[in-house]
Amino acid sequence: MLLSDKNKSLFALFLSAMFFGSTFIIVKNLLVTFSPTFVVFMRYLIASIFFLIIGGIPKKETIKPGIILGFFLWLGYISQTQGLVTTSTINSGVVTGFYVVLTPFFSRAINKTLLRRNNYIYSILGFVGIVLISITDFSQIFGNIFTFICAIAYSMHIVFVERYVRNKSISQLMAVQSITGAILCLPLLKTNEFSNLIDYIIPIIFLGLVVNVGAFYLQLYGQKIIKASTSALILSLEAIFALFIGILIGGEVLNLISWVGVFLVMLSIFLVIKE
């Protein structure tokens, strides 16, 4: 039986979350050699070239929305990648996942969507969880703060995708989004880092094509039909994927208080989904 357009969109968002969740440990390993800015720049550069090839020169109507999307995505990437310098992949995935709670607030303020009263309670619950994750290891607190900024930026990105994606070319929007992100990286870029690029070309290409191209294309495709709050809920599965990858592949461990924090953040996400 053929999938309906809605089910295709839901499946696209699920795949997007899976791709996003796979990136944390890859980025963490790359940061041993490269700066956060260089990693983000290469991801954007690869995506820019790809989308210009398949979508052509962006039309005027995609420039402004693409720049807005590009700015918030760049802010999310930079803050998340900088956070991974000092925090674990598990913490990064869980704290990033808090955008699912923030998205309805921004969607209400920007797109005038309805917000349930319980969202305020769930937001506080999730924030307490983030605090617990952060205070158990003060060496990771700044990384967690950067990642919280990332959650804010990602939620804003989802809200503006909801606002602008309908009736516009996804490829052209993403071309402008990617070019904007690459340009914003230029002032902080260290050119000597290109000398090590060839040794890490496979994980960088993976991030650029599978994630910056594949995952974000799937996200925008899904959000043509699925509203921002629901999209954020599905995309929050990114945190679950990051959690298990960090434990099973990265060999990371959490203490009891950190697990309580993870539980509270996940609970806040679940309650929003249930609502």
N, C-alpha and C positions, 0 to 999 in steps of 0.2 A: 504494500500500500504506500502510495506517495505521501511524503510529509507535507503538511500544510505550511503556508508561509510563516505562520507563527511558530510552529515547531522547528522549522529550519532556522529561524532567528534564535530561538532558545538554544538549539544545539550549537549554533555558531558561537554564542556567548560562552557556553560550557567549554568548548574547545579553546576559546580565547583564554579563559581562566587557567586551563591546564598548561598552555604555553607560557603564560605569565609566571605561574608557580614554578616552572622549571628553570627560570632565569637566575634566581637568587644565588644558588651555589656556584653557577658559572661566573657571574659577576664577581662574587667573593674571591674566587681563585684568580681572576684577571687583575684584581686590585693589588695583588702582591707585586705585580710588575708595572701596571699602568695607573695613572691618576684617574679619579672619577670623571673628570671632564673629557679625557681622551676616549674612555670607553663609551661615554654618551655620544660624543662627536662621531665616532666611527659607526655607531648604530644608526644615527641620523643620516650620515653620508650615504651608506648603503641603501637605506630606504628611499632617500631622495632620488637617487639614480634610477632605482627600480620603478618608482611611481611616475617619474617623468617619462620613462620609456613606454609604459603601458597606458598612461593617461594623457600624455601630450602636455603642451603648455597650458597651465591653469587659466581658466576663464576669470574675468574680473569679479564675478559673483562669488568665487571661492576664495579670493585673496583675504578679505577681512576675517571671515570665519576661520580660515586656515591659520592665520596669524594668532588669533585668540586661542585656538586649540593648541597650536604649537608652543605658545608661551607657557600654558599651564602644564602641558606634558613635559616640556623641558624642565620646569621647576620641579615637577614630580621626579623625573629621572635623576636630576642633579642631586636633590636632597636625599633620595633613596640610595643612590650609589655612594654618596658621601657618608651616609649613615652606616652602610655596610663595611666601611673601613674599621669601625669600632664596635659594631654590634653583630650578633649572630644572624645566620640566615633565617633561623626560626623566629627570632624576635622581629626581624625585618618583615617577614611574611605576615605575622600576626598583626603587628602595628599598622602595616600598610592596609590590611583588611578592614581596618576601622573606618575606611572611607564609606563602607556600606551604611554606617550609621549617620555619617555626616551628609551624605548625598541628598536625602530628603529635605534637610534644612536649606541647603543651597538651592535645590530645585524649587522650593517654595518661594524663596526670596527673589530668584532670578526669573523662573518660568511660571510663577504664580500657581504651582500645584498644591494640592491639599496636603496637610501634615497632621497625623494623628497625635493626640496628647501623649500617648505612651512613648513616642519617639524621644521625648525629653528624658524620660527615666532610663531608657535603653542607652542613650548617649552618655549619661553620667556613669552607668554601670560599666560600659566599655572603657571610658576614660580611667576609671579606678583600676581596671585590669592593666591598662598601659602603664600606669604609675607603678603597680606591683612588679611588672616585668622590668621596669627601669631601675627601681631602687635596690634590687637584689644584687646587682653588680654595677657599682658606680663607674667602672671603666667603660660601660656601655651606655651610660645615660645620655651623652651627647649624640651618640649614634641613634638612640631611640627618639630623641627630640627632632633630629633631622628627618627621621622616618615618619614622625607624626606630621611634619610639614608636608611630606610627600603625600600622606593620606588626604590632607586638605586639598592639595593641588590635583590629585587624581579625581576626587569627588567633583571639583570644579570642572575638570575636563569632561567627565561624564555628563554633567548638567549642560554644558555648552554643546556637546555632541547632540544631546536631545533637542536642543534649540535649533541647530543649524543643519543637521545631516539630511533631513528630508528634502527630496527634489533636487539634490546636488550630487555631482559626481564624487564618489568615494575616493577614487584614485587621485583626482585633482585636489580634493581637500587634504588628503594625506601627503601629497607632494608638497603643498604649501606648509603644512604642519611640520614635515620633516626638514624642509629647507630652513624654516624659522628656527627650529631647535639647533640645527648645525651652525647657523650664523651666531646665535646666542652663545655658543661654546667657544667661538673663535678668540675672543679677548683673553680667555683663560687657558688656551691651548699651548702646550710645550712641544715644539716641533721635533725635539730630539727623541721623543717617544716613538716616532715612526720607525726608528732603527730596529726595534724589537717586534714590529708588527708581524713579520712573516712567520715567526715561531708560534704565534697565537692566532693565526688567520682563521682556523676552523671554528673555534668558539666565537670569535668576533662575527664571522659570517652567519653563524647560527643565530646570534642575537639580532643581527641586522635583518636577515631574511625571515627566519621563522617567527620572531617576536615582533620586531618593528614593522614588518610587512604583513606577515600572516596573522598574528594575534590582533593587531589593531584593525586590519581590514575586517576580520571576523567581528570585532566589537562594533565597528561602524555599521556593518551589514545588519547585525542583530538589532541595533538601536534604531534602525529605520522603522521598525515596528514596535519593539519593546520599549516601554517608558524608562526613564532614568533610574527611578527607585528600584524597579524590578531588575533592571540590568545590573545595578550595583550589587544586588543580592546574589545573583548568579556569578558575577565576577569575583565576589568575595571568596569563592572556592579556591582562588589563588592562594589564600592563606593556608588552607588545608593541604594543598599540594606542596607548598613550601615547607610546611611543618614536617610532613612525612619524608620528603627528600632530604631535609636537613638531618633527620634522625637516622634514616636508613642508609643514605649515601655519604652524607657529611660527617657522620659519627658525632653529632652534637648532643649535648645533654642539658637538661634543665633541672634546677633545684625545685623544692616543693612550692616555695612562694611564687616562683616564675610560672609553674604549672597552674597555680591558682589564678594568676594574672591572665594566662592564656585561656583558661576556662571562662573567666568573666568576659573577655573580649569575644570569644566564640559564642557565649551565651547571649550577649547583646546582639550579635549578628543573627543568631537563631530566632530570637524573640521578634526582631524586625521582620524576618522572613515569615514567621508564623502570623504576625499581625496582618 
